[in-house]
Protein backbone atom coordinates (compact mmCIF):
# COMPACT_ATOMS: atom_id res chain seq x y z
CA UNK A 1 0.00 0.00 0.00
CA UNK A 2 1.20 3.50 -0.81
CA UNK A 3 -0.25 6.55 0.90
CA UNK A 4 -0.45 10.08 -0.47
CA UNK A 5 -1.59 13.19 1.32
CA UNK A 6 -1.02 16.61 2.79
CA UNK A 7 0.97 16.48 6.03
CA UNK A 8 -0.59 19.68 7.40
CA UNK A 9 -4.01 17.99 7.25
CA UNK A 10 -2.91 15.12 9.53
CA UNK A 11 -3.12 15.43 13.31
CA UNK A 12 -0.94 12.99 15.28
CA UNK A 13 -1.35 12.33 18.98
CA UNK A 14 0.90 10.27 21.21
CA UNK A 15 -1.11 7.32 22.57
CA UNK A 16 1.72 5.90 24.71
CA UNK A 17 4.82 7.57 26.12
CA UNK A 18 8.00 7.11 24.07
CA UNK A 19 9.96 4.09 25.31
CA UNK A 20 13.66 4.56 24.68
CA UNK A 21 16.50 2.04 25.00
CA UNK A 22 20.20 2.73 24.56
CA UNK A 23 22.91 0.12 24.20
CA UNK A 24 26.62 0.24 23.49
CA UNK A 25 28.24 -2.21 21.14
CA UNK A 26 31.93 -3.13 21.12
CA UNK A 27 34.97 -2.24 23.21
CA UNK A 28 37.23 -0.98 20.38
CA UNK A 29 37.36 2.84 20.49
CA UNK A 30 37.53 3.19 16.69
CA UNK A 31 34.40 1.05 16.28
CA UNK A 32 32.55 2.46 19.28
CA UNK A 33 28.85 2.72 18.46
CA UNK A 34 25.76 3.62 20.38
CA UNK A 35 22.40 2.22 19.34
CA UNK A 36 19.19 3.99 20.33
CA UNK A 37 15.68 2.68 19.83
CA UNK A 38 12.42 4.51 20.40
CA UNK A 39 9.01 2.84 20.33
CA UNK A 40 5.63 4.53 20.69
CA UNK A 41 2.06 4.30 19.49
CA UNK A 42 0.23 7.20 17.90
CA UNK A 43 -3.34 8.07 17.09
CA UNK A 44 -4.12 10.05 13.98
CA UNK A 45 -7.01 12.13 12.75
CA UNK A 46 -7.59 13.63 9.33
CA UNK A 47 -8.97 17.17 9.20
CA UNK A 48 -10.80 16.33 5.96
CA UNK A 49 -11.72 12.85 4.76
CA UNK A 50 -10.22 13.54 1.31
CA UNK A 51 -6.90 14.84 2.64
CA UNK A 52 -5.23 11.44 2.14
CA UNK A 53 -5.56 8.68 -0.44
CA UNK A 54 -4.11 5.20 -0.71
CA UNK A 55 -3.26 2.89 -3.55
CA UNK A 56 -3.37 -0.83 -2.88
CA UNK A 57 -2.16 -3.82 -4.91
CA UNK A 58 1.12 -2.12 -5.76
CA UNK A 59 3.75 -4.50 -7.17
CA UNK A 60 7.21 -3.90 -5.72
mmCIF file as Biopython writes it, N, C-alpha, C and O atoms, coordinates in Angstrom:
data_model
#
loop_
_atom_site.group_PDB
_atom_site.id
_atom_site.type_symbol
_atom_site.label_atom_id
_atom_site.label_alt_id
_atom_site.label_comp_id
_atom_site.label_asym_id
_atom_site.label_entity_id
_atom_site.label_seq_id
_atom_site.pdbx_PDB_ins_code
_atom_site.Cartn_x
_atom_site.Cartn_y
_atom_site.Cartn_z
_atom_site.occupancy
_atom_site.B_iso_or_equiv
_atom_site.auth_seq_id
_atom_site.auth_asym_id
_atom_site.pdbx_PDB_model_num
ATOM 1   N N  . UNK A ? 1  ? 0.843   -1.180 0.000  1.0 0.0 1  A 1 
ATOM 2   C CA . UNK A ? 1  ? 0.000   0.000  0.000  1.0 0.0 1  A 1 
ATOM 3   C C  . UNK A ? 1  ? 0.886   1.240  0.000  1.0 0.0 1  A 1 
ATOM 4   O O  . UNK A ? 1  ? 1.873   1.305  0.733  1.0 0.0 1  A 1 
ATOM 5   N N  . UNK A ? 2  ? 0.542   2.194  -0.798 1.0 0.0 2  A 1 
ATOM 6   C CA . UNK A ? 2  ? 1.198   3.497  -0.813 1.0 0.0 2  A 1 
ATOM 7   C C  . UNK A ? 2  ? 0.186   4.538  -0.373 1.0 0.0 2  A 1 
ATOM 8   O O  . UNK A ? 2  ? -0.977  4.490  -0.772 1.0 0.0 2  A 1 
ATOM 9   N N  . UNK A ? 3  ? 0.633   5.485  0.453  1.0 0.0 3  A 1 
ATOM 10  C CA . UNK A ? 3  ? -0.246  6.554  0.902  1.0 0.0 3  A 1 
ATOM 11  C C  . UNK A ? 3  ? 0.210   7.893  0.375  1.0 0.0 3  A 1 
ATOM 12  O O  . UNK A ? 3  ? 1.409   8.156  0.283  1.0 0.0 3  A 1 
ATOM 13  N N  . UNK A ? 4  ? -0.731  8.733  0.032  1.0 0.0 4  A 1 
ATOM 14  C CA . UNK A ? 4  ? -0.451  10.079 -0.473 1.0 0.0 4  A 1 
ATOM 15  C C  . UNK A ? 4  ? -1.303  11.060 0.316  1.0 0.0 4  A 1 
ATOM 16  O O  . UNK A ? 4  ? -2.450  10.757 0.647  1.0 0.0 4  A 1 
ATOM 17  N N  . UNK A ? 5  ? -0.763  12.220 0.619  1.0 0.0 5  A 1 
ATOM 18  C CA . UNK A ? 5  ? -1.586  13.189 1.325  1.0 0.0 5  A 1 
ATOM 19  C C  . UNK A ? 5  ? -0.853  14.460 1.667  1.0 0.0 5  A 1 
ATOM 20  O O  . UNK A ? 5  ? 0.311   14.647 1.310  1.0 0.0 5  A 1 
ATOM 21  N N  . UNK A ? 6  ? -1.545  15.317 2.355  1.0 0.0 6  A 1 
ATOM 22  C CA . UNK A ? 6  ? -1.022  16.611 2.794  1.0 0.0 6  A 1 
ATOM 23  C C  . UNK A ? 6  ? -0.718  16.524 4.282  1.0 0.0 6  A 1 
ATOM 24  O O  . UNK A ? 6  ? -1.625  16.341 5.095  1.0 0.0 6  A 1 
ATOM 25  N N  . UNK A ? 7  ? 0.552   16.654 4.640  1.0 0.0 7  A 1 
ATOM 26  C CA . UNK A ? 7  ? 0.970   16.484 6.032  1.0 0.0 7  A 1 
ATOM 27  C C  . UNK A ? 7  ? 0.300   17.486 6.973  1.0 0.0 7  A 1 
ATOM 28  O O  . UNK A ? 7  ? 0.037   17.157 8.129  1.0 0.0 7  A 1 
ATOM 29  N N  . UNK A ? 8  ? 0.021   18.694 6.501  1.0 0.0 8  A 1 
ATOM 30  C CA . UNK A ? 8  ? -0.586  19.683 7.397  1.0 0.0 8  A 1 
ATOM 31  C C  . UNK A ? 8  ? -2.062  19.401 7.666  1.0 0.0 8  A 1 
ATOM 32  O O  . UNK A ? 8  ? -2.689  20.096 8.465  1.0 0.0 8  A 1 
ATOM 33  N N  . UNK A ? 9  ? -2.626  18.378 6.999  1.0 0.0 9  A 1 
ATOM 34  C CA . UNK A ? 9  ? -4.014  17.986 7.252  1.0 0.0 9  A 1 
ATOM 35  C C  . UNK A ? 9  ? -4.106  16.762 8.173  1.0 0.0 9  A 1 
ATOM 36  O O  . UNK A ? 9  ? -5.199  16.255 8.426  1.0 0.0 9  A 1 
ATOM 37  N N  . UNK A ? 10 ? -2.971  16.296 8.668  1.0 0.0 10 A 1 
ATOM 38  C CA . UNK A ? 10 ? -2.912  15.123 9.530  1.0 0.0 10 A 1 
ATOM 39  C C  . UNK A ? 10 ? -2.571  15.557 10.952 1.0 0.0 10 A 1 
ATOM 40  O O  . UNK A ? 10 ? -1.601  16.283 11.168 1.0 0.0 10 A 1 
ATOM 41  N N  . UNK A ? 11 ? -3.358  15.118 11.907 1.0 0.0 11 A 1 
ATOM 42  C CA . UNK A ? 11 ? -3.120  15.429 13.314 1.0 0.0 11 A 1 
ATOM 43  C C  . UNK A ? 11 ? -2.678  14.143 14.000 1.0 0.0 11 A 1 
ATOM 44  O O  . UNK A ? 11 ? -3.414  13.156 14.014 1.0 0.0 11 A 1 
ATOM 45  N N  . UNK A ? 12 ? -1.470  14.155 14.571 1.0 0.0 12 A 1 
ATOM 46  C CA . UNK A ? 12 ? -0.940  12.991 15.281 1.0 0.0 12 A 1 
ATOM 47  C C  . UNK A ? 12 ? -0.976  13.251 16.780 1.0 0.0 12 A 1 
ATOM 48  O O  . UNK A ? 12 ? -0.665  14.349 17.242 1.0 0.0 12 A 1 
ATOM 49  N N  . UNK A ? 13 ? -1.356  12.232 17.524 1.0 0.0 13 A 1 
ATOM 50  C CA . UNK A ? 13 ? -1.349  12.325 18.981 1.0 0.0 13 A 1 
ATOM 51  C C  . UNK A ? 13 ? -0.618  11.127 19.551 1.0 0.0 13 A 1 
ATOM 52  O O  . UNK A ? 13 ? -0.750  10.013 19.043 1.0 0.0 13 A 1 
ATOM 53  N N  . UNK A ? 14 ? 0.143   11.347 20.593 1.0 0.0 14 A 1 
ATOM 54  C CA . UNK A ? 14 ? 0.902   10.268 21.211 1.0 0.0 14 A 1 
ATOM 55  C C  . UNK A ? 14 ? -0.016  9.466  22.122 1.0 0.0 14 A 1 
ATOM 56  O O  . UNK A ? 14 ? -0.531  9.993  23.108 1.0 0.0 14 A 1 
ATOM 57  N N  . UNK A ? 15 ? -0.224  8.181  21.792 1.0 0.0 15 A 1 
ATOM 58  C CA . UNK A ? 15 ? -1.106  7.317  22.572 1.0 0.0 15 A 1 
ATOM 59  C C  . UNK A ? 15 ? -0.388  6.718  23.774 1.0 0.0 15 A 1 
ATOM 60  O O  . UNK A ? 15 ? -0.996  6.516  24.825 1.0 0.0 15 A 1 
ATOM 61  N N  . UNK A ? 16 ? 0.893   6.435  23.626 1.0 0.0 16 A 1 
ATOM 62  C CA . UNK A ? 16 ? 1.717   5.896  24.708 1.0 0.0 16 A 1 
ATOM 63  C C  . UNK A ? 16 ? 2.993   6.715  24.804 1.0 0.0 16 A 1 
ATOM 64  O O  . UNK A ? 16 ? 3.477   7.221  23.791 1.0 0.0 16 A 1 
ATOM 65  N N  . UNK A ? 17 ? 3.547   6.854  26.005 1.0 0.0 17 A 1 
ATOM 66  C CA . UNK A ? 17 ? 4.823   7.570  26.125 1.0 0.0 17 A 1 
ATOM 67  C C  . UNK A ? 17 ? 5.921   6.865  25.325 1.0 0.0 17 A 1 
ATOM 68  O O  . UNK A ? 17 ? 5.886   5.648  25.145 1.0 0.0 17 A 1 
ATOM 69  N N  . UNK A ? 18 ? 6.885   7.638  24.855 1.0 0.0 18 A 1 
ATOM 70  C CA . UNK A ? 18 ? 7.996   7.107  24.068 1.0 0.0 18 A 1 
ATOM 71  C C  . UNK A ? 18 ? 8.889   6.251  24.969 1.0 0.0 18 A 1 
ATOM 72  O O  . UNK A ? 18 ? 9.388   6.720  25.992 1.0 0.0 18 A 1 
ATOM 73  N N  . UNK A ? 19 ? 9.081   5.007  24.580 1.0 0.0 19 A 1 
ATOM 74  C CA . UNK A ? 19 ? 9.955   4.086  25.313 1.0 0.0 19 A 1 
ATOM 75  C C  . UNK A ? 19 ? 11.300  4.071  24.609 1.0 0.0 19 A 1 
ATOM 76  O O  . UNK A ? 19 ? 11.387  3.677  23.447 1.0 0.0 19 A 1 
ATOM 77  N N  . UNK A ? 20 ? 12.344  4.495  25.298 1.0 0.0 20 A 1 
ATOM 78  C CA . UNK A ? 20 ? 13.664  4.555  24.677 1.0 0.0 20 A 1 
ATOM 79  C C  . UNK A ? 20 ? 14.606  3.549  25.333 1.0 0.0 20 A 1 
ATOM 80  O O  . UNK A ? 20 ? 14.529  3.302  26.536 1.0 0.0 20 A 1 
ATOM 81  N N  . UNK A ? 21 ? 15.483  2.981  24.537 1.0 0.0 21 A 1 
ATOM 82  C CA . UNK A ? 21 ? 16.498  2.039  25.003 1.0 0.0 21 A 1 
ATOM 83  C C  . UNK A ? 21 ? 17.803  2.407  24.337 1.0 0.0 21 A 1 
ATOM 84  O O  . UNK A ? 21 ? 17.836  2.682  23.137 1.0 0.0 21 A 1 
ATOM 85  N N  . UNK A ? 22 ? 18.891  2.416  25.111 1.0 0.0 22 A 1 
ATOM 86  C CA . UNK A ? 22 ? 20.202  2.726  24.558 1.0 0.0 22 A 1 
ATOM 87  C C  . UNK A ? 22 ? 21.149  1.591  24.917 1.0 0.0 22 A 1 
ATOM 88  O O  . UNK A ? 22 ? 21.160  1.114  26.051 1.0 0.0 22 A 1 
ATOM 89  N N  . UNK A ? 23 ? 21.932  1.168  23.955 1.0 0.0 23 A 1 
ATOM 90  C CA . UNK A ? 23 ? 22.909  0.117  24.197 1.0 0.0 23 A 1 
ATOM 91  C C  . UNK A ? 23 ? 24.204  0.431  23.496 1.0 0.0 23 A 1 
ATOM 92  O O  . UNK A ? 23 ? 24.208  1.028  22.420 1.0 0.0 23 A 1 
ATOM 93  N N  . UNK A ? 24 ? 25.305  0.030  24.104 1.0 0.0 24 A 1 
ATOM 94  C CA . UNK A ? 24 ? 26.622  0.236  23.495 1.0 0.0 24 A 1 
ATOM 95  C C  . UNK A ? 24 ? 27.096  -1.090 22.934 1.0 0.0 24 A 1 
ATOM 96  O O  . UNK A ? 24 ? 26.835  -2.152 23.498 1.0 0.0 24 A 1 
ATOM 97  N N  . UNK A ? 25 ? 27.794  -1.010 21.815 1.0 0.0 25 A 1 
ATOM 98  C CA . UNK A ? 25 ? 28.239  -2.209 21.139 1.0 0.0 25 A 1 
ATOM 99  C C  . UNK A ? 25 ? 29.738  -2.116 20.895 1.0 0.0 25 A 1 
ATOM 100 O O  . UNK A ? 25 ? 30.200  -1.170 20.257 1.0 0.0 25 A 1 
ATOM 101 N N  . UNK A ? 26 ? 30.497  -3.074 21.388 1.0 0.0 26 A 1 
ATOM 102 C CA . UNK A ? 26 ? 31.933  -3.131 21.117 1.0 0.0 26 A 1 
ATOM 103 C C  . UNK A ? 26 ? 32.774  -2.433 22.161 1.0 0.0 26 A 1 
ATOM 104 O O  . UNK A ? 26 ? 32.300  -1.540 22.863 1.0 0.0 26 A 1 
ATOM 105 N N  . UNK A ? 27 ? 34.032  -2.846 22.261 1.0 0.0 27 A 1 
ATOM 106 C CA . UNK A ? 27 ? 34.970  -2.244 23.210 1.0 0.0 27 A 1 
ATOM 107 C C  . UNK A ? 27 ? 36.099  -1.509 22.493 1.0 0.0 27 A 1 
ATOM 108 O O  . UNK A ? 27 ? 36.877  -0.806 23.137 1.0 0.0 27 A 1 
ATOM 109 N N  . UNK A ? 28 ? 36.203  -1.658 21.168 1.0 0.0 28 A 1 
ATOM 110 C CA . UNK A ? 28 ? 37.231  -0.977 20.383 1.0 0.0 28 A 1 
ATOM 111 C C  . UNK A ? 28 ? 36.823  0.476  20.179 1.0 0.0 28 A 1 
ATOM 112 O O  . UNK A ? 28 ? 35.730  0.749  19.683 1.0 0.0 28 A 1 
ATOM 113 N N  . UNK A ? 29 ? 37.698  1.417  20.560 1.0 0.0 29 A 1 
ATOM 114 C CA . UNK A ? 29 ? 37.357  2.841  20.488 1.0 0.0 29 A 1 
ATOM 115 C C  . UNK A ? 29 ? 37.025  3.278  19.070 1.0 0.0 29 A 1 
ATOM 116 O O  . UNK A ? 29 ? 36.109  4.075  18.868 1.0 0.0 29 A 1 
ATOM 117 N N  . UNK A ? 30 ? 37.770  2.756  18.068 1.0 0.0 30 A 1 
ATOM 118 C CA . UNK A ? 30 ? 37.528  3.187  16.689 1.0 0.0 30 A 1 
ATOM 119 C C  . UNK A ? 30 ? 36.201  2.671  16.150 1.0 0.0 30 A 1 
ATOM 120 O O  . UNK A ? 30 ? 35.659  3.239  15.201 1.0 0.0 30 A 1 
ATOM 121 N N  . UNK A ? 31 ? 35.672  1.611  16.735 1.0 0.0 31 A 1 
ATOM 122 C CA . UNK A ? 31 ? 34.402  1.050  16.276 1.0 0.0 31 A 1 
ATOM 123 C C  . UNK A ? 31 ? 33.298  1.267  17.311 1.0 0.0 31 A 1 
ATOM 124 O O  . UNK A ? 31 ? 32.270  0.590  17.286 1.0 0.0 31 A 1 
ATOM 125 N N  . UNK A ? 32 ? 33.521  2.218  18.221 1.0 0.0 32 A 1 
ATOM 126 C CA . UNK A ? 32 ? 32.549  2.457  19.281 1.0 0.0 32 A 1 
ATOM 127 C C  . UNK A ? 32 ? 31.247  2.983  18.686 1.0 0.0 32 A 1 
ATOM 128 O O  . UNK A ? 32 ? 31.251  3.983  17.968 1.0 0.0 32 A 1 
ATOM 129 N N  . UNK A ? 33 ? 30.146  2.321  18.980 1.0 0.0 33 A 1 
ATOM 130 C CA . UNK A ? 33 ? 28.850  2.715  18.456 1.0 0.0 33 A 1 
ATOM 131 C C  . UNK A ? 33 ? 27.828  2.717  19.577 1.0 0.0 33 A 1 
ATOM 132 O O  . UNK A ? 33 ? 27.920  1.941  20.528 1.0 0.0 33 A 1 
ATOM 133 N N  . UNK A ? 34 ? 26.876  3.583  19.449 1.0 0.0 34 A 1 
ATOM 134 C CA . UNK A ? 34 ? 25.756  3.624  20.378 1.0 0.0 34 A 1 
ATOM 135 C C  . UNK A ? 34 ? 24.491  3.414  19.568 1.0 0.0 34 A 1 
ATOM 136 O O  . UNK A ? 34 ? 24.280  4.073  18.550 1.0 0.0 34 A 1 
ATOM 137 N N  . UNK A ? 35 ? 23.665  2.510  20.014 1.0 0.0 35 A 1 
ATOM 138 C CA . UNK A ? 35 ? 22.400  2.223  19.341 1.0 0.0 35 A 1 
ATOM 139 C C  . UNK A ? 35 ? 21.269  2.734  20.207 1.0 0.0 35 A 1 
ATOM 140 O O  . UNK A ? 35 ? 21.213  2.442  21.401 1.0 0.0 35 A 1 
ATOM 141 N N  . UNK A ? 36 ? 20.364  3.498  19.607 1.0 0.0 36 A 1 
ATOM 142 C CA . UNK A ? 36 ? 19.192  3.992  20.330 1.0 0.0 36 A 1 
ATOM 143 C C  . UNK A ? 36 ? 17.943  3.516  19.607 1.0 0.0 36 A 1 
ATOM 144 O O  . UNK A ? 36 ? 17.885  3.494  18.377 1.0 0.0 36 A 1 
ATOM 145 N N  . UNK A ? 37 ? 16.946  3.138  20.393 1.0 0.0 37 A 1 
ATOM 146 C CA . UNK A ? 37 ? 15.683  2.680  19.829 1.0 0.0 37 A 1 
ATOM 147 C C  . UNK A ? 37 ? 14.556  3.381  20.570 1.0 0.0 37 A 1 
ATOM 148 O O  . UNK A ? 37 ? 14.564  3.469  21.797 1.0 0.0 37 A 1 
ATOM 149 N N  . UNK A ? 38 ? 13.594  3.876  19.817 1.0 0.0 38 A 1 
ATOM 150 C CA . UNK A ? 38 ? 12.416  4.508  20.403 1.0 0.0 38 A 1 
ATOM 151 C C  . UNK A ? 38 ? 11.156  3.868  19.849 1.0 0.0 38 A 1 
ATOM 152 O O  . UNK A ? 38 ? 11.006  3.726  18.636 1.0 0.0 38 A 1 
ATOM 153 N N  . UNK A ? 39 ? 10.253  3.484  20.739 1.0 0.0 39 A 1 
ATOM 154 C CA . UNK A ? 39 ? 9.005   2.842  20.328 1.0 0.0 39 A 1 
ATOM 155 C C  . UNK A ? 39 ? 7.843   3.591  20.974 1.0 0.0 39 A 1 
ATOM 156 O O  . UNK A ? 39 ? 7.871   3.893  22.167 1.0 0.0 39 A 1 
ATOM 157 N N  . UNK A ? 40 ? 6.825   3.884  20.176 1.0 0.0 40 A 1 
ATOM 158 C CA . UNK A ? 40 ? 5.633   4.531  20.694 1.0 0.0 40 A 1 
ATOM 159 C C  . UNK A ? 40 ? 4.442   4.134  19.841 1.0 0.0 40 A 1 
ATOM 160 O O  . UNK A ? 40 ? 4.605   3.512  18.791 1.0 0.0 40 A 1 
ATOM 161 N N  . UNK A ? 41 ? 3.274   4.482  20.277 1.0 0.0 41 A 1 
ATOM 162 C CA . UNK A ? 41 ? 2.059   4.296  19.492 1.0 0.0 41 A 1 
ATOM 163 C C  . UNK A ? 41 ? 1.409   5.656  19.330 1.0 0.0 41 A 1 
ATOM 164 O O  . UNK A ? 41 ? 1.400   6.459  20.263 1.0 0.0 41 A 1 
ATOM 165 N N  . UNK A ? 42 ? 0.867   5.915  18.155 1.0 0.0 42 A 1 
ATOM 166 C CA . UNK A ? 42 ? 0.235   7.200  17.896 1.0 0.0 42 A 1 
ATOM 167 C C  . UNK A ? 42 ? -1.192  6.994  17.401 1.0 0.0 42 A 1 
ATOM 168 O O  . UNK A ? 42 ? -1.526  5.974  16.800 1.0 0.0 42 A 1 
ATOM 169 N N  . UNK A ? 43 ? -2.002  7.974  17.668 1.0 0.0 43 A 1 
ATOM 170 C CA . UNK A ? 43 ? -3.342  8.069  17.090 1.0 0.0 43 A 1 
ATOM 171 C C  . UNK A ? 43 ? -3.284  9.143  16.023 1.0 0.0 43 A 1 
ATOM 172 O O  . UNK A ? 43 ? -2.504  10.088 16.134 1.0 0.0 43 A 1 
ATOM 173 N N  . UNK A ? 44 ? -4.100  9.009  14.994 1.0 0.0 44 A 1 
ATOM 174 C CA . UNK A ? 44 ? -4.120  10.051 13.976 1.0 0.0 44 A 1 
ATOM 175 C C  . UNK A ? 44 ? -5.553  10.396 13.619 1.0 0.0 44 A 1 
ATOM 176 O O  . UNK A ? 44 ? -6.473  9.591  13.767 1.0 0.0 44 A 1 
ATOM 177 N N  . UNK A ? 45 ? -5.708  11.606 13.149 1.0 0.0 45 A 1 
ATOM 178 C CA . UNK A ? 45 ? -7.007  12.125 12.752 1.0 0.0 45 A 1 
ATOM 179 C C  . UNK A ? 45 ? -6.793  12.979 11.508 1.0 0.0 45 A 1 
ATOM 180 O O  . UNK A ? 45 ? -5.862  13.782 11.452 1.0 0.0 45 A 1 
ATOM 181 N N  . UNK A ? 46 ? -7.645  12.805 10.528 1.0 0.0 46 A 1 
ATOM 182 C CA . UNK A ? 46 ? -7.591  13.635 9.327  1.0 0.0 46 A 1 
ATOM 183 C C  . UNK A ? 46 ? -8.535  14.811 9.490  1.0 0.0 46 A 1 
ATOM 184 O O  . UNK A ? 46 ? -9.666  14.637 9.943  1.0 0.0 46 A 1 
ATOM 185 N N  . UNK A ? 47 ? -8.091  15.996 9.131  1.0 0.0 47 A 1 
ATOM 186 C CA . UNK A ? 47 ? -8.972  17.167 9.200  1.0 0.0 47 A 1 
ATOM 187 C C  . UNK A ? 47 ? -10.106 17.060 8.187  1.0 0.0 47 A 1 
ATOM 188 O O  . UNK A ? 47 ? -11.236 17.462 8.465  1.0 0.0 47 A 1 
ATOM 189 N N  . UNK A ? 48 ? -9.798  16.517 7.010  1.0 0.0 48 A 1 
ATOM 190 C CA . UNK A ? 48 ? -10.795 16.327 5.962  1.0 0.0 48 A 1 
ATOM 191 C C  . UNK A ? 48 ? -10.669 14.898 5.449  1.0 0.0 48 A 1 
ATOM 192 O O  . UNK A ? 48 ? -9.556  14.391 5.310  1.0 0.0 48 A 1 
ATOM 193 N N  . UNK A ? 49 ? -11.761 14.258 5.173  1.0 0.0 49 A 1 
ATOM 194 C CA . UNK A ? 49 ? -11.719 12.854 4.758  1.0 0.0 49 A 1 
ATOM 195 C C  . UNK A ? 49 ? -10.983 12.650 3.439  1.0 0.0 49 A 1 
ATOM 196 O O  . UNK A ? 49 ? -10.482 11.556 3.183  1.0 0.0 49 A 1 
ATOM 197 N N  . UNK A ? 50 ? -10.907 13.672 2.600  1.0 0.0 50 A 1 
ATOM 198 C CA . UNK A ? 50 ? -10.223 13.539 1.310  1.0 0.0 50 A 1 
ATOM 199 C C  . UNK A ? 50 ? -8.795  14.085 1.347  1.0 0.0 50 A 1 
ATOM 200 O O  . UNK A ? 50 ? -8.190  14.299 0.297  1.0 0.0 50 A 1 
ATOM 201 N N  . UNK A ? 51 ? -8.252  14.310 2.543  1.0 0.0 51 A 1 
ATOM 202 C CA . UNK A ? 51 ? -6.897  14.843 2.644  1.0 0.0 51 A 1 
ATOM 203 C C  . UNK A ? 51 ? -5.845  13.801 2.294  1.0 0.0 51 A 1 
ATOM 204 O O  . UNK A ? 51 ? -4.734  14.159 1.903  1.0 0.0 51 A 1 
ATOM 205 N N  . UNK A ? 52 ? -6.170  12.524 2.426  1.0 0.0 52 A 1 
ATOM 206 C CA . UNK A ? 52 ? -5.234  11.438 2.138  1.0 0.0 52 A 1 
ATOM 207 C C  . UNK A ? 52 ? -5.902  10.426 1.221  1.0 0.0 52 A 1 
ATOM 208 O O  . UNK A ? 52 ? -7.124  10.274 1.228  1.0 0.0 52 A 1 
ATOM 209 N N  . UNK A ? 53 ? -5.084  9.735  0.432  1.0 0.0 53 A 1 
ATOM 210 C CA . UNK A ? 53 ? -5.561  8.677  -0.438 1.0 0.0 53 A 1 
ATOM 211 C C  . UNK A ? 53 ? -4.567  7.524  -0.359 1.0 0.0 53 A 1 
ATOM 212 O O  . UNK A ? 53 ? -3.413  7.717  0.024  1.0 0.0 53 A 1 
ATOM 213 N N  . UNK A ? 54 ? -5.008  6.352  -0.714 1.0 0.0 54 A 1 
ATOM 214 C CA . UNK A ? 54 ? -4.110  5.203  -0.709 1.0 0.0 54 A 1 
ATOM 215 C C  . UNK A ? 54 ? -4.292  4.398  -1.990 1.0 0.0 54 A 1 
ATOM 216 O O  . UNK A ? 54 ? -5.363  4.371  -2.596 1.0 0.0 54 A 1 
ATOM 217 N N  . UNK A ? 55 ? -3.222  3.758  -2.367 1.0 0.0 55 A 1 
ATOM 218 C CA . UNK A ? 55 ? -3.257  2.885  -3.547 1.0 0.0 55 A 1 
ATOM 219 C C  . UNK A ? 55 ? -2.820  1.506  -3.082 1.0 0.0 55 A 1 
ATOM 220 O O  . UNK A ? 55 ? -1.725  1.339  -2.546 1.0 0.0 55 A 1 
ATOM 221 N N  . UNK A ? 56 ? -3.675  0.529  -3.289 1.0 0.0 56 A 1 
ATOM 222 C CA . UNK A ? 56 ? -3.369  -0.833 -2.882 1.0 0.0 56 A 1 
ATOM 223 C C  . UNK A ? 56 ? -3.005  -1.670 -4.104 1.0 0.0 56 A 1 
ATOM 224 O O  . UNK A ? 56 ? -3.108  -1.215 -5.243 1.0 0.0 56 A 1 
ATOM 225 N N  . UNK A ? 57 ? -2.584  -2.885 -3.846 1.0 0.0 57 A 1 
ATOM 226 C CA . UNK A ? 57 ? -2.163  -3.819 -4.905 1.0 0.0 57 A 1 
ATOM 227 C C  . UNK A ? 57 ? -1.017  -3.268 -5.736 1.0 0.0 57 A 1 
ATOM 228 O O  . UNK A ? 57 ? -1.017  -3.390 -6.961 1.0 0.0 57 A 1 
ATOM 229 N N  . UNK A ? 58 ? -0.049  -2.668 -5.076 1.0 0.0 58 A 1 
ATOM 230 C CA . UNK A ? 58 ? 1.123   -2.121 -5.759 1.0 0.0 58 A 1 
ATOM 231 C C  . UNK A ? 58 ? 2.183   -3.212 -5.825 1.0 0.0 58 A 1 
ATOM 232 O O  . UNK A ? 58 ? 2.536   -3.790 -4.797 1.0 0.0 58 A 1 
ATOM 233 N N  . UNK A ? 59 ? 2.690   -3.500 -7.003 1.0 0.0 59 A 1 
ATOM 234 C CA . UNK A ? 59 ? 3.748   -4.499 -7.168 1.0 0.0 59 A 1 
ATOM 235 C C  . UNK A ? 59 ? 5.092   -3.842 -6.906 1.0 0.0 59 A 1 
ATOM 236 O O  . UNK A ? 59 ? 5.394   -2.795 -7.478 1.0 0.0 59 A 1 
ATOM 237 N N  . UNK A ? 60 ? 5.900   -4.450 -6.046 1.0 0.0 60 A 1 
ATOM 238 C CA . UNK A ? 60 ? 7.208   -3.904 -5.718 1.0 0.0 60 A 1 
ATOM 239 C C  . UNK A ? 60 ? 8.269   -4.530 -6.595 1.0 0.0 60 A 1 
ATOM 240 O O  . UNK A ? 60 ? 9.448   -4.198 -6.470 1.0 0.0 60 A 1 
#
